[in-house]
């Protein structure tokens, strides 16, 4: 299952995405974590020191090689240069298997049973010449070509705010957890996200964060209604980890919230036809709006109308 954590800056989505990832790994479940935030903090949140986290290879720095490998011998894609972030797979494309032996997963680093991938930070060389979508394009291609099976989890810490909707990336997930504080700004982001996603059959559920009282829960329920799945309270254990004091045990109520989130993910039905149909839709939109002009080719011809994802069975 492909899972995104989204929300406004400072809502705690990196904290919650790393907690959820650790929760999966602690139960022996296979998980890939992807730091796709413009501010790269997931590695540290998962337990790496700053130096090791900074040395995780940036997917964005290897985008040409990733494109070249994924296109394989797909005759509809003339070159890696003509492959854009929305290019969907077709006959001859290489599909990624979960945590497989391939050049993309080779960029990952193992952290306590978690395979960590990172887009890479927005650095000085990018200023004035690139936008962060050139980094997240590697994640979009990864998700477009990933054949994940039952019981396999990909957790993506997304960039803050509505920038998630600047491409078709927001349709690449089986479930999006919107992390919301019990504040006007927190629920305002919820309204913004649901407005953007309304026409695209995107599953979004709300996880309250930094909840201190029943009044906070009531406030979230008042403003997001039935979309409120669960909530996480203030945590001494999380604060200890953030201060570099690992080993603290998460509170029972917060562990129960993570269990509720996992149950919601596992309850989702995989719909590969919709997944591919949405990929094609956004690829065509991108081709017409900018990509044809940028590449000098008609990228709508990259769409293979006969392509279908193979369906993996449990076990």
GIPEWO-V5519 format. One line per field, one symbol per residue. ss: DSSP state (@ for helix, = for strand, . for the rest). burial: 1 if it has 9 or more other C-alpha atoms within 8 Angstrom, else 0. A space follows every 50 residues. Layout:
ss=???
burial=???
//
This chain:
ss=.=====......@@@@@@@@@@@@@@...=======.....@@@@....@ @@@@...=@@@@@@@@@@@@@........@@@.............==... ....@@@.===..=====.....@@@......@@@@@@@@@@@@@==... .=======..@@@@@@.@@@@...=======..@@@@@@@@@@@@@@@@@ ...========..@@@@@@@@@@@@@@======..@@@@@@@........ .@@@@@@@@@@@@@@@.....@@@@@@@@@@@@@@@@@@@@@@@@...@@ @@.............
burial=11111111001111111111111110001111111111011111110100 00100111110010011111110101100101100111110111110100 00011011101001111111010001000000011111111111111111 01111111111101100111111111111111000110110111001000 01011111111000011011100100011111101011011000000101 00011011011000100000000011011101110110001100000010 011100000000000
//
